[in-house]
Amino acid sequence: MEDGKVMIKIIYEDNHLLVVEKPCNVLVQADDTKDLDLLTLLKDDLKKRYNKPGNVYLGLVHRLDRPVGGIMVFAKTSKCASRLNDQVRTHQFKKIYHAVVCGKTNENGIMQDKLLKNEKTNMVMVDSRGKDSSLKYETQRYKDGLSLVKIYLETGRSHQIRVQFSSRNYPLWGDQRYNSSAKVGEQIALLASELSFLHPITKEEMNFKINIPNSYPWNLF
């Protein structure tokens, strides 16, 4: 689908679910900026395509940071939203990311921290007062001072991947918020590349995957 200058790729759709590839730098949900957001764009598209009267229901199950692109699933009914949220809570909902980080990481590792968000600054830090946060990663390649890592997210905290890698001196390439070396205009190298869950109605295992971008620094790998 296309709305003005925003292109949104629909990966999968049925009567219950909508799986799309979120573009980078698009809000997931409306905020005080009044900028276009993915949820509103998708609702408007469904309304037009199916000629629906009144408001269109589309349930938000999970989020991605504004600068981050990748796979997202939305529920087309409240029953599906509830069942998908249950899967998120019981860790049946699997999210895998790819990132390019600065430095040479270990072949694989586990990161466990307590993360605390400052709501005023929208910044997250490692702090003993925070929420338990964990992930696993595998380093797939290293080149020119950068590592391509595959990340298995075990908890879905705000800015989690960005903060956990940055706190270990492996900031994400192009991360304007947590990488002091990032240059203005660089796009954060973080992608929600794989998503797996059980279909809320048929119970079929659903697996979705997209390729990493063909742009720098991704194309080093």
C-alpha positions as CSV (number, residue, x, y, z in Angstrom):
1,M,0.0,0.0,0.0
2,E,1.1,3.6,-0.5
3,D,-0.1,6.7,1.3
4,G,1.4,9.9,0.0
5,K,5.2,9.3,0.3
6,V,4.9,6.4,2.8
7,M,5.2,2.9,1.3
8,I,4.1,0.1,3.5
9,K,4.6,-3.5,2.3
10,I,1.9,-6.0,3.3
11,I,3.5,-9.3,4.0
12,Y,0.4,-11.3,4.9
13,E,-3.3,-10.7,5.5
14,D,-6.3,-12.8,6.3
15,N,-9.6,-12.1,8.2
16,H,-7.8,-12.1,11.5
17,L,-4.3,-10.7,11.0
18,L,-2.3,-8.1,9.1
19,V,1.5,-8.5,8.9
20,V,3.4,-5.6,7.4
21,E,6.9,-4.3,7.1
22,K,7.1,-1.1,9.0
23,P,9.2,1.6,7.2
24,C,12.0,3.3,9.1
25,N,11.3,6.6,10.8
26,V,7.5,6.1,10.9
27,L,5.7,6.2,14.3
28,V,3.8,3.0,15.2
29,Q,1.1,5.0,17.1
30,A,0.1,8.6,17.1
31,D,1.8,10.9,19.6
32,D,2.1,14.6,20.4
33,T,4.1,15.3,17.2
34,K,1.0,14.7,15.1
35,D,3.2,13.0,12.5
36,L,1.7,10.2,10.3
37,D,1.7,6.9,12.2
38,L,1.5,3.3,11.0
39,L,-1.6,2.3,12.9
40,T,-3.7,5.2,11.4
41,L,-2.3,4.6,7.9
42,L,-3.2,0.9,8.1
43,K,-6.7,1.6,9.4
44,D,-7.3,4.1,6.6
45,D,-6.1,1.6,4.0
46,L,-8.4,-1.2,5.4
47,K,-11.3,1.2,5.4
48,K,-10.7,2.2,1.7
49,R,-9.9,-1.3,0.4
50,Y,-12.9,-3.0,2.0
51,N,-15.2,0.0,1.8
52,K,-15.9,-0.3,5.6
53,P,-18.3,2.2,7.2
54,G,-17.4,3.8,10.5
55,N,-14.3,3.1,12.5
56,V,-12.0,0.2,11.6
57,Y,-10.6,-2.0,14.4
58,L,-6.9,-2.8,14.3
59,G,-5.3,-4.0,17.5
60,L,-1.7,-3.0,18.4
61,V,0.1,-6.1,19.7
62,H,3.8,-4.9,19.9
63,R,5.9,-1.8,19.0
64,L,9.0,-0.8,17.3
65,D,11.0,2.4,18.0
66,R,10.3,5.1,15.5
67,P,13.7,4.9,13.6
68,V,13.5,1.1,13.4
69,G,12.0,-0.8,10.5
70,G,10.8,-4.4,10.2
71,I,8.1,-6.9,10.6
72,M,5.0,-6.1,12.7
73,V,1.7,-8.0,13.2
74,F,-1.7,-6.3,13.9
75,A,-4.9,-8.0,15.0
76,K,-8.1,-7.3,13.0
77,T,-10.4,-8.4,15.8
78,S,-10.3,-7.9,19.5
79,K,-10.4,-11.6,20.1
80,C,-7.2,-12.0,18.1
81,A,-5.6,-9.1,19.8
82,S,-6.3,-10.7,23.2
83,R,-4.9,-14.0,22.1
84,L,-1.7,-12.5,20.6
85,N,-1.2,-10.4,23.8
86,D,-1.4,-13.7,25.8
87,Q,1.4,-15.1,23.6
88,V,3.5,-12.0,24.2
89,R,3.0,-12.4,27.9
90,T,3.8,-16.2,27.9
91,H,6.8,-15.7,25.6
92,Q,5.3,-17.7,22.7
93,F,5.7,-14.6,20.6
94,K,9.2,-14.7,19.1
95,K,11.0,-11.6,17.8
96,I,14.4,-11.7,16.1
97,Y,16.4,-8.7,15.1
98,H,19.5,-8.0,13.1
99,A,21.8,-5.1,13.9
100,V,25.2,-3.7,12.9
101,V,27.1,-2.6,16.0
102,C,30.4,-0.8,16.4
103,G,33.3,-3.0,17.5
104,K,34.1,-6.7,17.4
105,T,31.6,-8.6,19.6
106,N,32.0,-12.1,20.9
107,E,30.8,-15.0,18.8
108,N,27.7,-15.2,20.9
109,G,26.5,-14.0,24.2
110,I,23.7,-13.2,26.7
111,M,22.9,-9.7,28.0
112,Q,20.9,-9.3,31.2
113,D,20.3,-6.0,32.8
114,K,17.8,-3.9,34.7
115,L,16.7,-1.1,32.5
116,L,15.0,2.1,33.7
117,K,13.3,4.7,31.4
118,N,13.2,8.4,32.1
119,E,9.8,9.4,30.8
120,K,10.8,13.1,30.6
121,T,13.8,12.6,28.4
122,N,12.7,9.3,26.7
123,M,16.1,7.9,27.5
124,V,16.7,4.4,29.0
125,M,19.6,3.5,31.2
126,V,21.0,0.5,33.1
127,D,19.8,1.0,36.7
128,S,19.2,-1.4,39.6
129,R,15.7,0.2,40.0
130,G,14.7,-0.9,36.5
131,K,13.0,-3.9,34.9
132,D,14.7,-7.2,34.1
133,S,15.8,-7.2,30.5
134,S,17.5,-10.0,28.6
135,L,18.5,-11.0,25.1
136,K,20.8,-13.5,23.4
137,Y,22.9,-12.7,20.3
138,E,25.1,-14.4,17.7
139,T,27.8,-12.5,15.8
140,Q,27.4,-13.5,12.1
141,R,30.2,-11.5,10.5
142,Y,32.8,-8.8,11.4
143,K,34.2,-6.3,8.9
144,D,35.8,-2.8,8.9
145,G,35.2,-2.4,12.7
146,L,31.6,-3.4,12.5
147,S,29.8,-6.6,13.6
148,L,26.6,-8.0,12.1
149,V,24.6,-9.6,15.0
150,K,21.5,-11.7,15.1
151,I,19.5,-10.9,18.3
152,Y,16.9,-13.1,20.1
153,L,14.9,-10.7,22.2
154,E,13.6,-12.4,25.4
155,T,12.0,-9.2,26.9
156,G,10.6,-6.3,25.0
157,R,11.7,-3.2,26.9
158,S,11.8,0.2,25.4
159,H,15.1,0.8,23.6
160,Q,16.4,-2.5,25.0
161,I,18.7,-3.6,22.2
162,R,20.1,-0.1,21.7
163,V,20.9,0.4,25.4
164,Q,22.2,-3.1,26.2
165,F,24.7,-3.0,23.4
166,S,25.7,0.6,24.0
167,S,26.3,0.0,27.7
168,R,28.9,-2.6,26.7
169,N,30.6,-0.2,24.3
170,Y,29.0,-1.8,21.2
171,P,26.6,1.0,20.2
172,L,24.5,0.4,17.1
173,W,25.7,2.1,14.0
174,G,23.8,5.3,13.3
175,D,21.9,5.4,16.6
176,Q,21.4,9.1,17.1
177,R,20.3,8.6,20.7
178,Y,22.8,6.1,22.2
179,N,25.9,6.3,19.9
180,S,27.9,9.5,20.4
181,S,29.8,8.8,17.2
182,A,26.7,8.6,15.0
183,K,26.6,11.3,12.4
184,V,23.6,13.4,11.7
185,G,21.5,11.8,8.9
186,E,22.7,8.2,9.5
187,Q,20.0,5.6,9.8
188,I,20.1,3.3,12.8
189,A,21.2,-0.2,11.7
190,L,18.5,-2.2,13.5
191,L,15.9,-4.4,11.8
192,A,13.0,-6.5,13.1
193,S,13.9,-9.3,10.7
194,E,11.9,-12.3,11.9
195,L,8.6,-12.9,13.7
196,S,7.0,-16.1,14.9
197,F,3.7,-16.8,16.7
198,L,0.7,-19.1,16.7
199,H,-2.2,-18.0,14.6
200,P,-4.8,-16.9,17.2
201,I,-7.6,-18.8,15.5
202,T,-6.1,-21.8,13.6
203,K,-3.2,-22.3,16.0
204,E,-1.0,-22.7,12.9
205,E,2.7,-21.7,13.5
206,M,3.3,-18.5,11.6
207,N,6.8,-17.5,10.6
208,F,7.8,-14.4,8.8
209,K,11.3,-13.2,7.6
210,I,12.7,-10.3,5.6
211,N,16.2,-9.7,4.2
212,I,18.6,-7.1,5.6
213,P,18.7,-3.9,3.6
214,N,21.1,-3.5,0.6
215,S,22.5,-0.2,1.9
216,Y,25.5,0.8,4.0
217,P,26.5,-0.5,6.5
218,W,24.3,-3.6,5.9
219,N,25.8,-4.2,2.5
220,L,29.3,-4.8,4.0
221,F,28.0,-8.2,5.0
